[in-house]
Amino acid sequence: RPAPWLKVLLILKLLKEREANIFYIDADALITNEHYDTRADFNSLEQKGASLLLTEDEAGLNSGVMFIRNCLKAQALFELLWMYDADVHNGTWEQAALKSIVNQFPQVRSEILIEADAKKFNSFPVERNLFHGTHIRQVWTKGDFVCHFSGIRMPHLEAFITRYVNALAIAAETRVATDHQA
């Protein structure tokens, strides 16, 4: 299978090692707010008895940023996802498989929470509109937890991530300098 499928095996390994909570983020996503507290997201999973928390974008479920609660149903969900071998070379890989499974099996859908406000933890750079239609309500702004460069390929991906990293570094330096002056 293409390399993006390996995240399913990684998550299964962590679930089997009994990690209580797993926060997964794709390699094309950048944490942009180190002060975001993930405990509320994991608490929401626990309170609602769900296994997986993610967002949707214009194409549906987006598995690039996920909160996973370790329980038997989460393990079963990721095992089913790995066994799903229809169209493994689809350009959205395991995400396409997850969408298919959710559409085919209502009991799987009941294990998934979808955050209504995607910007809460999975927003996209404004430049994503050059490649994929992106709802304005999902465009990254300062303070968002994650900026996910989903669907942007090289060489643009590296250039955009570098631009955001540099902008965040400049903002942090300015904040530190301002704090020292005060």
N, C-alpha and C positions, 0 to 999 in steps of 0.2 A: 504494500500500500504506500501511497505518497506519505512523506514525512509528517505532514500535519496530523495524520491519524495517530501518531505516537502519543499525543496528549491523552488519548483515551487510555492507553496502557499505563502511562505515568499516573493518572488519576486512580486507576484500578490498583496499582501498586501501593499508593498512599492509603487508599481505603483499606486494603488488606493489612497494611502495617498499623492500622487502627488510629490513624491521625483523626482527631475529633472533628476538625473543620478544615476545609481546603479552600483557599482562594486561588483560583487559576486565572492567569492572564497570558494572552498570546504574546509571542515575541514581537509582534508589530503594534504593541500597545505600550503606552508610557504612563507611569504613575506621575501625576502632576500636582498632587496635593498630599503631602506626607502626613497631614494632620487629620485626614479622613479616618473615622473610627468604624471599622468593619463589624464591630460587635453587634450593632443594631441589625445588620443584614443577617448575620448568623442567628440572632435571637428571633428574627422574623421566621426563618426556616423552622426553628425549633417549635415556636408557638403554633405555627400552622401545620406542623407535622409533615412538611415537604422535604424533599431531598436536594433540590437544585433551584437556584435563583439566578436568572439571567434577564436580558433585555431583548427587545425586538428592534429591528430597523426596518427600512422600507422593503426589505426582502423577507422579513419574518424573523424567526428566532436567530439570535446572534450568540454563538457559543465562544466568543473570543474573550469574554470576561465572565467568570462564573464563581458563585459561592456554592459549595457543596457540603452538606451535612452528612457525616459518616453514619450510615444506617444500612440495614440489609437491602432496603429498596434502592438506595443510591448505588450500591454495588451491583445489584441486578440490572439497574438502568444502564450503567456503563458496560457491563458484560453484554447486554443485548445490543448496545450501540456497536461494540467491537464485532459481534457476530453478524451484524447486518452487512451483508456483502453485495447488495445491489448498488451498482453505480459508484464503486469506491473511488473512481477517478474523477468524479464530479469536481468542478473547480472550487466548490465550497466544502469538499471532503466530508468530514464527520458532521458538520453542521447540516448538510443536505440529508444525511442519514437520520440525524436527530429529528429534523422536520418531518420526514417520512414516518418515523416511528410514532411520533406524537400524533400525527394525523390518522394513523392506522389503529392506534391502541389508546382508547380513552383513559385506561388505568395508568398509563405512562404519563399522560397529560396531567393527571391529578397529582403527580409527584413534583410538578414544576411550578414554581412561582415566577411570574413575569413582572418585573418592576415597570410600572406604568410610566415613570419618568426616566427614560434611558440616560439622560444626562446625570442622573444620580451617581452612576458608576461606569458608564460606557458611552462617552460622547466621542464625536468624530471631528477631525480638523476640517476647517472650512474648505481646504484644498481638495478634500475628497470629492467635492462636487465636480471636479475636473474629470473624474473617472466614473462616479456613481452618483445618481441622484440621492441627495441627503436632505432630510427634513431640517429646516432651520431650527426647530426645537431641539435637535440633537447635535447641533454644532458646538464644539468645545468653547468654553469661556474660562477665564481665569477663576480658579477656585474649584473647578471640576476635578474629581478624583482621578479619572483616567482619560487620556486622549488615545483613541484606538484608530490606527491608520489602516483599518480593514479595507481590503480590496485595492490598495495602492501597491504597486510592484516596483521593483528596482528599475532604473536608478532613482526614480522619484521618491520612493520610500525612504531611502537613506537621507536624501536631501531634506525632506520634510521633517523627519525625526530630528536631524541635526539642527534645523532651524528652531524647532520647539525647545530642544534641550538648551540651546544657546540663549533663547529668550528667557527661559526659566532661570538659568544661571545668572543672567544680568539682573533679573528681578530680585533674586535672592541676595546678590551682592549689594544692590541698592537698598534693600531692606536692612541688611546688616550695617551698612554705612549710616543709614538714618538712625538706627537704634543706638549706635555708638555716639552720634552727635547729640542725642537727647539726653 
